Amino acid sequence: MKAFFTGHRWIDDNWRKEINKLIDYALSRGVKHFYSGMALGTDLLAAECLIRRNLDWTAVIPCRNQDELWKLKERNRYARVLKTNPKQIILYEHYSPGVMQARNLWMIKRSDLCLSIYTGKQSGGTAMTVQTAAARGIPVVNINPLNHDFCLYQSRYQQLSLFEFDRVKNN
């Protein structure tokens, strides 16, 4: 089983406890591998928690120059995290519109669980990622940063693809 992180960029180091709660939940459900999209905030903090716990994870980098416009302190932190993890996937050489969404979709397609720090706001990258994961039937474990509520969102219905059905049927 695999899980990915998504969340707000304004999450800071004080959120380690909550990130570790999400990790504990995922491990209790059989997750063996994690993905981090390496964005500022939730993603980088989650990567640091995974490193500290010596867990298996992959950095899913939307473009090689993702950190180009970040402050020096943020770029240094990003570089330190990447140095500790030999598992890196770089989706595109350079930034262009849509690379962040492509990264999120890449993680969604390969994961069994979404771990999020999300307010429930209906717009933005985290909202789109959580909504897409849920629409694909991936359970979403969320901690709301406004009130620290821990929730599991799981679709009541599993959408089946006719192509998947045919593949299972023919095997």
C-alpha positions in Angstrom: 0.0 0.0 0.0 1.1 3.6 -0.8 0.1 7.0 0.5 0.7 10.5 -0.6 0.7 13.9 1.2 -1.1 17.0 0.2 -1.7 20.2 2.1 -1.4 23.9 2.6 1.8 25.7 2.1 1.5 27.8 5.2 1.8 24.8 7.5 5.0 25.2 9.6 7.3 23.1 11.8 4.7 23.2 14.6 2.7 20.7 12.6 5.1 17.7 13.1 2.8 16.1 15.6 -0.2 16.2 13.2 1.9 14.9 10.3 3.1 12.0 12.5 -0.5 11.3 13.4 -1.2 10.9 9.6 1.8 8.7 9.2 0.8 6.5 12.1 -2.7 6.1 10.7 -1.3 5.1 7.3 1.1 2.6 8.8 -1.8 1.1 10.8 -3.6 0.6 7.5 -0.7 -1.2 5.9 1.0 1.6 4.0 4.6 0.7 3.3 5.6 3.6 1.0 4.9 7.3 0.9 5.0 10.0 -1.8 5.8 13.7 -1.1 5.3 16.3 -3.8 8.1 18.4 -2.2 6.1 21.7 -2.1 6.6 24.2 0.7 4.6 23.5 3.9 2.9 20.2 4.3 5.0 18.3 1.7 8.4 19.3 3.0 7.4 18.8 6.6 6.0 15.3 5.8 9.3 14.4 4.0 11.3 15.5 7.1 9.1 13.4 9.3 9.5 10.4 7.0 13.2 10.8 7.1 13.3 11.0 10.9 11.3 7.8 11.1 13.4 6.1 8.5 10.4 5.2 6.4 10.4 4.4 2.7 9.3 7.3 0.5 9.8 9.0 -2.9 10.2 12.6 -3.7 7.8 13.4 -6.6 9.3 16.6 -8.1 7.0 18.4 -10.6 10.0 20.1 -12.4 13.7 20.2 -11.9 13.6 23.9 -11.1 10.7 23.8 -8.6 12.6 25.7 -6.0 14.0 28.4 -8.3 11.9 31.3 -6.9 12.0 30.2 -3.3 13.8 32.1 -0.6 17.4 30.9 0.1 16.4 29.4 3.5 13.6 27.4 1.8 15.9 26.2 -1.1 18.5 25.1 1.5 15.9 23.1 3.4 14.6 21.5 0.1 18.2 20.6 -0.9 18.9 19.0 2.5 15.7 16.9 2.3 16.5 15.8 -1.3 20.1 14.8 -0.3 18.8 12.3 2.2 16.5 10.5 -0.3 17.8 8.7 -3.4 14.3 8.0 -4.6 13.3 10.9 -6.7 11.1 11.3 -9.7 11.3 14.5 -11.7 8.3 14.8 -14.0 9.4 17.8 -16.2 12.7 19.6 -16.8 11.3 23.1 -16.5 8.3 24.7 -15.0 5.2 25.3 -17.1 1.6 25.8 -16.2 0.1 22.5 -15.1 3.2 20.7 -13.8 2.0 20.9 -10.2 -1.3 19.4 -11.1 0.5 16.7 -13.1 2.6 15.9 -10.0 -0.6 15.6 -7.9 -2.3 13.4 -10.5 0.8 11.2 -10.7 0.7 10.6 -6.9 -3.1 10.0 -6.9 -2.8 7.4 -9.7 -0.2 5.4 -7.7 -1.6 5.7 -4.2 -4.1 3.9 -2.0 -4.5 6.6 0.6 -4.4 10.4 0.6 -3.0 12.1 3.7 -3.9 15.8 3.9 -3.7 18.9 6.0 -6.7 20.8 4.5 -9.2 23.4 5.7 -12.0 22.3 3.4 -11.8 25.4 1.2 -13.2 24.6 -2.2 -10.5 26.1 -4.4 -6.8 25.8 -4.8 -4.3 23.0 -5.4 -4.9 21.1 -2.2 -8.7 21.2 -2.7 -8.3 19.9 -6.3 -6.0 17.1 -5.1 -8.3 16.0 -2.3 -11.4 16.2 -4.5 -9.7 14.2 -7.3 -8.5 11.5 -4.9 -11.9 11.2 -3.4 -13.6 11.1 -6.8 -11.3 8.2 -7.7 -12.3 6.3 -4.6 -9.1 6.9 -2.6 -9.8 7.4 1.1 -8.7 10.8 2.4 -7.4 11.1 5.9 -7.5 14.8 6.8 -6.5 17.0 9.7 -8.2 20.4 9.5 -5.7 23.1 10.5 -8.4 25.4 11.6 -9.7 23.1 14.4 -7.3 20.1 14.4 -10.2 17.7 13.6 -9.0 14.3 12.3 -11.4 12.9 9.8 -11.5 10.0 7.3 -13.4 10.7 4.0 -14.3 7.6 2.1 -16.5 7.3 -0.9 -19.6 5.2 -0.4 -19.4 4.0 -4.0 -16.5 2.7 -5.9 -16.5 3.7 -9.5 -15.5 0.8 -11.8 -13.9 1.3 -15.1 -15.2 -1.0 -17.8 -11.7 -1.5 -18.9 -10.6 -2.6 -15.5 -13.7 -4.9 -15.3 -12.7 -6.4 -18.7 -9.2 -6.9 -17.6 -10.2 -8.7 -14.4 -12.9 -10.7 -16.3 -10.5 -11.9 -18.9 -7.8 -13.0 -16.5 
